[in-house]
Amino acid sequence: MSSKSFVTHNLCTDATTRKLSRPRRVRTRITPAMVGMLVLVGTSTGAHAGTNGDVFGGIWAVAPAAFAQDVAVPFANKGDIAWLLMCSALVIFMTLPGLALFYGGLVRSKNVLSILMQCLLVFSLVAVLWALYGYSLAFTPGNAFIGGWDRLFANGLTPAAMSATFSKGVVIPELVFFVFQGAFACVTCALIVGAFAERVKFAGVLVFTVIWFTFAYLPMAHMVWFFPGPDAFTSNEVVPAVLAQSGFLFAKGALDFAGGTVVHINAAVAGLVGAYVIGKRVGYGREAIKPHNLTQTMVGASILWFGWFGFNAGSALEANGVAVLAFVNTFLATAAAVLGWTTAEWLGKGKPSMLGAASGAVAGLVVITPAAGFVGLCAALVMGALAGVVCLWGVSGLKRLLGADDALDVFGLHGIGGILGALLTGVFASPALGGAGLWDYVTETTLPDYSIASQVWIQAQGVLVTIALSGSVSLLAFLLIKHTIGLRVGEEAEREGLDISSHGETAYES
């Protein structure tokens, strides 16, 4: 295989390489040479074409080999290209302004611009790093844990370069895959800043982002999503060699459709470690620290929901039935989570809150991310409802047990929701529970057996690897920054607010 980038959400075993079943498409490309052949054959074989002058009857009778040979040539479909460009824009939109507004409304008014600035700069920084070396290390051949340098400094990323999808013989321009996955990297790094909002040094955030992106995000993306493409699986005999070229967790069979481990658990663990190392905000637990603008948070959550359709449905990499399934599951799971969170809060506290409903929406989006293209609609509803209840506990009871000042509940939402979603994916992907089943790339048939217990254990291994890698990288990075340039602003600067002390401006003029 050439050194192109590929992403997957498939399940592999030592015997076969498998993926969840998805609709197949047959495509034919007519070349100028074929057009000429049609005219010639249609003229010379008129006696055999039927009374209506059926040219195609003649061409298939005389030259089937010419068609068969050309049909095998992969090509990019304009519909797939347009769909993925739109999905890339949606993922960018869910970060800027979606995530920024969601976080901005949750902080106090004196810190609004600081969190907006962190989201904007982290996004921009990661986008540049993605082009320089990030994409290459995530999505080119290397070893089981990290990619290589084939795309260093965007080398070879031209409009002519093509990348595989999940269907044999189907490709997309590598540039659209590059920008789609780049948007994922950007939003993942931006998620982290909510955990230590209102007291972190701006320079410390940027330095941490470079270190964590390089040593935590890129290895996770490679381990979970990299493989040489479906066309590499020509027979059962080549499967071990293909798996040897794939990412570590892909080869184990971990299912992660759109980033439960790579994005949510990865970022949440980093945020939690940061909250511990940086320490609690001044007055935390003694003074009232309330969101300053829940209207802004509601708008941000709505934009996140909208953008998440691109995040999940775009991960099918084609405009097909799997994309539709992921789209609808994102629609349903989020709604169910809003209802689940609101109901639990209403019963527990006596009043449903806007903050709770918006948080429930995010919980539903997170939980369905790893499962979006793998489970049925009723499973999505169940997963969403469970996420609403479990993540409510994550930002309340569990948060008190952990004792960390996770300012904007990054771990309670993305960590707990991501873990729940990763494990439940192993349950509800089962055909017995309405899941799509597993697809054998070699035989191109659905595998007859599915073990829920075995798949849940594989999912758990993916969760544990993510926690271990992100936790260790984050701890080392935060400690390094703490003892060099510093992680936290002074108490006076924190009381004044980071908008003035760090950026010299205010969001609201009195």
KELUMZA-460223 format. One record per residue (C-alpha): residue in three letters; x, y, z. Coordinates in steps of 0.5 Angstrom, whole numbers. Each point is the difference from the previous one (the first is absolute). Layout:
! residues N
{node "ALA" {X Y Z}}
...
This chain:
! residues 510
{node "MET" {0 0 0}}
{node "SER" {2 7 -1}}
{node "SER" {1 5 6}}
{node "LYS" {-7 3 0}}
{node "SER" {-4 1 6}}
{node "PHE" {-6 -4 2}}
{node "VAL" {-5 0 6}}
{node "THR" {-4 -6 2}}
{node "HIS" {-5 -2 5}}
{node "ASN" {1 -7 -1}}
{node "LEU" {1 -6 4}}
{node "CYS" {5 -5 -1}}
{node "THR" {2 -7 2}}
{node "ASP" {6 -5 -1}}
{node "ALA" {-4 -3 -5}}
{node "THR" {-4 5 -4}}
{node "THR" {0 7 -1}}
{node "ARG" {-8 3 2}}
{node "LYS" {-4 6 0}}
{node "LEU" {-7 1 1}}
{node "SER" {-4 -1 -6}}
{node "ARG" {-2 6 -4}}
{node "PRO" {-3 1 -7}}
{node "ARG" {4 -2 -6}}
{node "ARG" {0 4 -6}}
{node "VAL" {2 -2 -7}}
{node "ARG" {3 6 -5}}
{node "THR" {2 0 -7}}
{node "ARG" {4 5 -3}}
{node "ILE" {-1 2 -8}}
{node "THR" {7 2 -3}}
{node "PRO" {1 3 -7}}
{node "ALA" {2 -6 -3}}
{node "MET" {-6 -4 2}}
{node "VAL" {-4 6 -3}}
{node "GLY" {3 -2 -6}}
{node "MET" {0 -7 0}}
{node "LEU" {-8 1 2}}
{node "VAL" {-1 3 -7}}
{node "LEU" {5 -5 -4}}
{node "VAL" {-3 -6 3}}
{node "GLY" {-8 3 0}}
{node "THR" {1 1 -8}}
{node "SER" {4 -7 -1}}
{node "THR" {-5 -4 4}}
{node "GLY" {-7 3 -2}}
{node "ALA" {-2 -7 -2}}
{node "HIS" {1 -3 7}}
{node "ALA" {-3 6 4}}
{node "GLY" {-7 -1 -1}}
{node "THR" {-5 4 -4}}
{node "ASN" {0 6 5}}
{node "GLY" {8 1 -2}}
{node "ASP" {2 -2 7}}
{node "VAL" {7 2 0}}
{node "PHE" {2 -2 7}}
{node "GLY" {-2 -7 -2}}
{node "GLY" {5 0 -5}}
{node "ILE" {5 3 4}}
{node "TRP" {-1 -5 6}}
{node "ALA" {0 -6 -6}}
{node "VAL" {7 2 -3}}
{node "ALA" {4 4 5}}
{node "PRO" {-2 -2 7}}
{node "ALA" {8 -1 2}}
{node "ALA" {1 8 -1}}
{node "PHE" {-6 2 4}}
{node "ALA" {3 -5 6}}
{node "GLN" {7 2 0}}
{node "ASP" {-2 8 0}}
{node "VAL" {-6 -1 6}}
{node "ALA" {6 -3 5}}
{node "VAL" {3 7 -1}}
{node "PRO" {-1 4 7}}
{node "PHE" {-3 7 -1}}
{node "ALA" {-3 6 4}}
{node "ASN" {-7 1 0}}
{node "LYS" {-2 7 0}}
{node "GLY" {-6 -1 5}}
{node "ASP" {5 -3 5}}
{node "ILE" {5 6 -1}}
{node "ALA" {-6 5 1}}
{node "TRP" {-2 -3 6}}
{node "LEU" {7 -1 4}}
{node "LEU" {1 7 -2}}
{node "MET" {-6 2 4}}
{node "CYS" {1 -4 5}}
{node "SER" {7 3 1}}
{node "ALA" {-3 7 1}}
{node "LEU" {-5 -3 5}}
{node "VAL" {5 -2 4}}
{node "ILE" {4 6 0}}
{node "PHE" {-7 4 1}}
{node "MET" {-1 -4 7}}
{node "THR" {6 2 2}}
{node "LEU" {0 7 -2}}
{node "PRO" {-5 3 2}}
{node "GLY" {-3 -6 3}}
{node "LEU" {4 -3 6}}
{node "ALA" {3 7 1}}
{node "LEU" {-7 3 1}}
{node "PHE" {-2 -6 5}}
{node "TYR" {6 1 4}}
{node "GLY" {0 8 0}}
{node "GLY" {-7 0 3}}
{node "LEU" {2 -5 5}}
{node "VAL" {6 4 3}}
{node "ARG" {-1 7 4}}
{node "SER" {0 6 -4}}
{node "LYS" {7 2 2}}
{node "ASN" {2 -6 -4}}
{node "VAL" {-4 0 -6}}
{node "LEU" {5 2 -5}}
{node "SER" {6 -4 3}}
{node "ILE" {-4 -7 -1}}
{node "LEU" {-2 3 -7}}
{node "MET" {7 2 -2}}
{node "GLN" {3 -7 3}}
{node "CYS" {-5 -4 -5}}
{node "LEU" {2 5 -6}}
{node "LEU" {7 -1 1}}
{node "VAL" {0 -7 2}}
{node "PHE" {-4 -2 -6}}
{node "SER" {5 5 -5}}
{node "LEU" {6 -3 3}}
{node "VAL" {-2 -8 -1}}
{node "ALA" {-2 2 -7}}
{node "VAL" {7 2 -2}}
{node "LEU" {3 -6 4}}
{node "TRP" {-4 -4 -4}}
{node "ALA" {2 2 -6}}
{node "LEU" {8 0 2}}
{node "TYR" {0 -7 3}}
{node "GLY" {-6 -2 4}}
{node "TYR" {-4 -3 -6}}
{node "SER" {6 -4 -2}}
{node "LEU" {1 -3 7}}
{node "ALA" {-7 -2 0}}
{node "PHE" {-2 -3 -7}}
{node "THR" {6 -2 -3}}
{node "PRO" {3 -7 1}}
{node "GLY" {5 -1 5}}
{node "ASN" {-1 -5 6}}
{node "ALA" {-5 -2 4}}
{node "PHE" {0 7 5}}
{node "ILE" {2 5 -5}}
{node "GLY" {0 2 -7}}
{node "GLY" {6 2 -5}}
{node "TRP" {3 6 -3}}
{node "ASP" {-3 -1 -7}}
{node "ARG" {-4 6 0}}
{node "LEU" {4 5 4}}
{node "PHE" {-1 7 -1}}
{node "ALA" {-6 -2 -4}}
{node "ASN" {5 -4 -5}}
{node "GLY" {-4 -3 -6}}
{node "LEU" {-7 3 2}}
{node "THR" {-3 2 -7}}
{node "PRO" {-6 0 -3}}
{node "ALA" {2 -6 -4}}
{node "ALA" {1 -4 7}}
{node "MET" {-5 -5 2}}
{node "SER" {-2 -4 6}}
{node "ALA" {-4 -6 2}}
{node "THR" {-7 0 3}}
{node "PHE" {-3 -6 3}}
{node "SER" {-2 -3 -7}}
{node "LYS" {4 -4 -5}}
{node "GLY" {2 4 -6}}
{node "VAL" {-3 7 3}}
{node "VAL" {4 5 1}}
{node "ILE" {0 8 2}}
{node "PRO" {5 5 -1}}
{node "GLU" {5 0 6}}
{node "LEU" {0 7 1}}
{node "VAL" {-8 0 2}}
{node "PHE" {2 -6 5}}
{node "PHE" {6 5 2}}
{node "VAL" {-4 6 2}}
{node "PHE" {-6 -5 3}}
{node "GLN" {5 -3 5}}
{node "GLY" {3 6 1}}
{node "ALA" {-6 3 3}}
{node "PHE" {-1 -6 5}}
{node "ALA" {7 2 2}}
{node "CYS" {-1 7 1}}
{node "VAL" {-7 -1 4}}
{node "THR" {3 -5 5}}
{node "CYS" {6 4 2}}
{node "ALA" {-5 6 1}}
{node "LEU" {-5 -5 4}}
{node "ILE" {6 0 6}}
{node "VAL" {0 7 2}}
{node "GLY" {-7 0 3}}
{node "ALA" {3 -4 6}}
{node "PHE" {5 5 2}}
{node "ALA" {-4 6 -2}}
{node "GLU" {1 7 4}}
{node "ARG" {7 -1 3}}
{node "VAL" {5 -3 -5}}
{node "LYS" {5 4 -4}}
{node "PHE" {-1 1 -7}}
{node "ALA" {7 -1 -2}}
{node "GLY" {0 -7 4}}
{node "VAL" {-7 -2 -4}}
{node "LEU" {4 1 -7}}
{node "VAL" {6 -4 3}}
{node "PHE" {-4 -5 3}}
{node "THR" {-4 -1 -7}}
{node "VAL" {6 -1 -4}}
{node "ILE" {3 -6 5}}
{node "TRP" {-7 -3 1}}
{node "PHE" {-2 0 -8}}
{node "THR" {7 -3 -2}}
{node "PHE" {1 -5 6}}
{node "ALA" {-8 -2 1}}
{node "TYR" {-4 2 -5}}
{node "LEU" {4 -3 -6}}
{node "PRO" {1 -6 3}}
{node "MET" {-7 -2 2}}
{node "ALA" {-2 2 -7}}
{node "HIS" {5 -4 -3}}
{node "MET" {-2 -6 4}}
{node "VAL" {-7 0 0}}
{node "TRP" {-1 2 -8}}
{node "PHE" {6 -1 -4}}
{node "PHE" {-1 -6 -5}}
{node "PRO" {3 -1 -7}}
{node "GLY" {-7 0 -3}}
{node "PRO" {-5 -5 -2}}
{node "ASP" {3 -2 -7}}
{node "ALA" {6 -3 4}}
{node "PHE" {-4 -6 3}}
{node "THR" {0 -4 -6}}
{node "SER" {0 -7 3}}
{node "ASN" {0 -3 7}}
{node "GLU" {8 -1 -1}}
{node "VAL" {1 7 0}}
{node "VAL" {-4 2 6}}
{node "PRO" {6 -1 5}}
{node "ALA" {5 5 -4}}
{node "VAL" {-6 5 -1}}
{node "LEU" {-1 0 7}}
{node "ALA" {7 1 2}}
{node "GLN" {0 6 -4}}
{node "SER" {-6 3 4}}
{node "GLY" {-1 4 6}}
{node "PHE" {1 -4 7}}
{node "LEU" {-8 1 2}}
{node "PHE" {-2 -1 -7}}
{node "ALA" {3 -7 -1}}
{node "LYS" {-3 -2 7}}
{node "GLY" {-7 1 -3}}
{node "ALA" {-2 7 4}}
{node "LEU" {-6 3 -3}}
{node "ASP" {0 8 0}}
{node "PHE" {-4 3 -5}}
{node "ALA" {2 7 1}}
{node "GLY" {4 1 6}}
{node "GLY" {-3 -3 7}}
{node "THR" {8 -1 2}}
{node "VAL" {4 4 -5}}
{node "VAL" {-4 6 1}}
{node "HIS" {-4 0 7}}
{node "ILE" {3 -4 5}}
{node "ASN" {7 2 -3}}
{node "ALA" {-2 7 1}}
{node "ALA" {-4 -1 7}}
{node "VAL" {6 -3 3}}
{node "ALA" {5 5 -2}}
{node "GLY" {-5 5 3}}
{node "LEU" {-1 -3 7}}
{node "VAL" {8 -1 1}}
{node "GLY" {0 7 -2}}
{node "ALA" {-5 2 5}}
{node "TYR" {4 -4 6}}
{node "VAL" {7 3 -2}}
{node "ILE" {-2 7 -1}}
{node "GLY" {-5 0 6}}
{node "LYS" {-7 3 2}}
{node "ARG" {-2 7 -2}}
{node "VAL" {1 5 6}}
{node "GLY" {-7 0 4}}
{node "TYR" {-2 -7 -3}}
{node "GLY" {-4 -3 5}}
{node "ARG" {-1 6 4}}
{node "GLU" {-3 5 -5}}
{node "ALA" {-5 0 -5}}
{node "ILE" {3 -2 -7}}
{node "LYS" {-6 1 -5}}
{node "PRO" {-1 0 -7}}
{node "HIS" {0 7 -3}}
{node "ASN" {-5 -1 -6}}
{node "LEU" {-4 -7 -1}}
{node "THR" {-3 3 -6}}
{node "GLN" {7 0 -3}}
{node "THR" {1 -7 2}}
{node "MET" {-7 -2 -3}}
{node "VAL" {2 3 -6}}
{node "GLY" {7 -4 0}}
{node "ALA" {-3 -6 2}}
{node "SER" {-5 0 -6}}
{node "ILE" {6 2 -5}}
{node "LEU" {4 -6 3}}
{node "TRP" {-6 -5 -2}}
{node "PHE" {-1 3 -7}}
{node "GLY" {8 -1 -1}}
{node "TRP" {0 -7 3}}
{node "PHE" {-4 -2 -6}}
{node "GLY" {6 1 -4}}
{node "PHE" {4 -3 5}}
{node "ASN" {-3 -6 1}}
{node "ALA" {-3 -1 -7}}
{node "GLY" {6 2 -4}}
{node "SER" {4 -6 4}}
{node "ALA" {-3 -4 -5}}
{node "LEU" {4 3 -5}}
{node "GLU" {-5 -1 -6}}
{node "ALA" {-7 3 -1}}
{node "ASN" {-4 -7 1}}
{node "GLY" {-4 -4 5}}
{node "VAL" {5 0 5}}
{node "ALA" {0 8 0}}
{node "VAL" {-7 0 1}}
{node "LEU" {0 -5 5}}
{node "ALA" {5 4 4}}
{node "PHE" {-4 6 -1}}
{node "VAL" {-7 -2 2}}
{node "ASN" {4 -3 7}}
{node "THR" {3 6 1}}
{node "PHE" {-7 4 0}}
{node "LEU" {-3 -6 4}}
{node "ALA" {5 -1 5}}
{node "THR" {1 8 2}}
{node "ALA" {-8 1 1}}
{node "ALA" {0 -6 4}}
{node "ALA" {6 2 5}}
{node "VAL" {-4 7 0}}
{node "LEU" {-6 -4 3}}
{node "GLY" {4 -4 4}}
{node "TRP" {4 5 4}}
{node "THR" {-6 5 0}}
{node "THR" {-4 -6 4}}
{node "ALA" {5 -2 4}}
{node "GLU" {2 7 2}}
{node "TRP" {-8 2 1}}
{node "LEU" {-1 -6 5}}
{node "GLY" {6 1 4}}
{node "LYS" {0 8 1}}
{node "GLY" {-7 1 -1}}
{node "LYS" {1 5 -6}}
{node "PRO" {3 -1 -7}}
{node "SER" {6 5 -3}}
{node "MET" {2 3 -6}}
{node "LEU" {7 -2 2}}
{node "GLY" {-2 -7 1}}
{node "ALA" {-4 -1 -7}}
{node "ALA" {6 3 -4}}
{node "SER" {5 -5 4}}
{node "GLY" {-4 -5 -2}}
{node "ALA" {0 1 -7}}
{node "VAL" {8 0 0}}
{node "ALA" {-1 -7 4}}
{node "GLY" {-4 -3 -5}}
{node "LEU" {5 3 -6}}
{node "VAL" {6 -3 4}}
{node "VAL" {-3 -7 1}}
{node "ILE" {-3 -1 -7}}
{node "THR" {7 2 -3}}
{node "PRO" {3 -7 0}}
{node "ALA" {-6 -4 -2}}
{node "ALA" {-3 5 -5}}
{node "GLY" {0 -5 -6}}
{node "PHE" {0 -6 4}}
{node "VAL" {-6 -1 4}}
{node "GLY" {-8 1 -2}}
{node "LEU" {-4 5 2}}
{node "CYS" {-3 -3 6}}
{node "ALA" {7 -1 3}}
{node "ALA" {1 7 -1}}
{node "LEU" {-6 2 4}}
{node "VAL" {2 -4 6}}
{node "MET" {7 2 -1}}
{node "GLY" {-2 8 0}}
{node "ALA" {-4 -1 6}}
{node "LEU" {5 -4 4}}
{node "ALA" {5 5 -1}}
{node "GLY" {-5 6 2}}
{node "VAL" {0 -4 7}}
{node "VAL" {7 -2 1}}
{node "CYS" {3 6 -2}}
{node "LEU" {-4 4 4}}
{node "TRP" {3 -4 6}}
{node "GLY" {7 1 -3}}
{node "VAL" {-1 8 1}}
{node "SER" {-3 -1 7}}
{node "GLY" {2 -6 4}}
{node "LEU" {6 -2 -4}}
{node "LYS" {3 7 0}}
{node "ARG" {-1 0 7}}
{node "LEU" {4 -6 1}}
{node "LEU" {5 2 -4}}
{node "GLY" {1 6 3}}
{node "ALA" {3 4 -6}}
{node "ASP" {-2 7 -2}}
{node "ASP" {-2 -3 -7}}
{node "ALA" {-3 7 -2}}
{node "LEU" {-5 -1 -6}}
{node "ASP" {-1 -8 2}}
{node "VAL" {5 -2 -6}}
{node "PHE" {1 -7 3}}
{node "GLY" {-7 -1 3}}
{node "LEU" {-3 1 -7}}
{node "HIS" {5 -2 -5}}
{node "GLY" {4 -5 4}}
{node "ILE" {-6 -4 3}}
{node "GLY" {-4 1 -6}}
{node "GLY" {6 -2 -4}}
{node "ILE" {1 -6 4}}
{node "LEU" {-7 -2 1}}
{node "GLY" {-1 0 -8}}
{node "ALA" {6 -4 -1}}
{node "LEU" {-2 -5 4}}
{node "LEU" {-7 0 -3}}
{node "THR" {2 0 -7}}
{node "GLY" {2 -7 2}}
{node "VAL" {-6 -2 2}}
{node "PHE" {-5 3 -5}}
{node "ALA" {4 -2 -6}}
{node "SER" {-3 -7 1}}
{node "PRO" {-5 -2 -6}}
{node "ALA" {-4 -3 6}}
{node "LEU" {-1 7 3}}
{node "GLY" {-1 4 -7}}
{node "GLY" {7 1 -2}}
{node "ALA" {3 0 -7}}
{node "GLY" {4 -6 2}}
{node "LEU" {7 -1 -3}}
{node "TRP" {3 0 -7}}
{node "ASP" {5 -5 -2}}
{node "TYR" {5 4 -5}}
{node "VAL" {3 -6 -4}}
{node "THR" {-7 -4 -1}}
{node "GLU" {-4 7 0}}
{node "THR" {-6 -4 4}}
{node "THR" {-2 1 7}}
{node "LEU" {3 -4 5}}
{node "PRO" {-5 -5 3}}
{node "ASP" {2 1 8}}
{node "TYR" {1 6 4}}
{node "SER" {2 -1 7}}
{node "ILE" {-2 6 5}}
{node "ALA" {4 -2 5}}
{node "SER" {6 -1 -4}}
{node "GLN" {-1 7 -3}}
{node "VAL" {-1 4 6}}
{node "TRP" {6 -3 3}}
{node "ILE" {4 3 -7}}
{node "GLN" {-4 7 1}}
{node "ALA" {3 0 8}}
{node "GLN" {7 -1 -3}}
{node "GLY" {-1 6 -4}}
{node "VAL" {-2 4 5}}
{node "LEU" {5 -2 5}}
{node "VAL" {6 1 -5}}
{node "THR" {-3 7 -1}}
{node "ILE" {0 2 7}}
{node "ALA" {7 -3 1}}
{node "LEU" {3 4 -6}}
{node "SER" {-4 6 1}}
{node "GLY" {1 0 8}}
{node "SER" {7 -1 -1}}
{node "VAL" {2 5 -5}}
{node "SER" {-5 6 3}}
{node "LEU" {4 -1 7}}
{node "LEU" {7 0 -3}}
{node "ALA" {-2 6 -4}}
{node "PHE" {-4 4 5}}
{node "LEU" {6 -1 5}}
{node "LEU" {5 2 -5}}
{node "ILE" {-4 7 -1}}
{node "LYS" {-1 1 7}}
{node "HIS" {7 0 2}}
{node "THR" {3 4 -7}}
{node "ILE" {-5 5 -2}}
{node "GLY" {-5 -1 5}}
{node "LEU" {-7 -3 -1}}
{node "ARG" {-5 5 5}}
{node "VAL" {-1 8 0}}
{node "GLY" {1 3 7}}
{node "GLU" {-5 1 5}}
{node "GLU" {-1 7 -2}}
{node "ALA" {-1 -1 -7}}
{node "GLU" {-5 -6 1}}
{node "ARG" {-4 5 4}}
{node "GLU" {0 6 -5}}
{node "GLY" {-2 -5 -5}}
{node "LEU" {4 -3 -6}}
{node "ASP" {-3 4 -5}}
{node "ILE" {4 6 3}}
{node "SER" {6 -3 3}}
{node "SER" {2 -4 -6}}
{node "HIS" {-3 3 -6}}
{node "GLY" {-1 7 2}}
{node "GLU" {-8 1 -2}}
{node "THR" {-7 -2 2}}
{node "ALA" {-6 -3 -3}}
{node "TYR" {-5 5 3}}
{node "GLU" {1 7 1}}
{node "SER" {-3 3 6}}
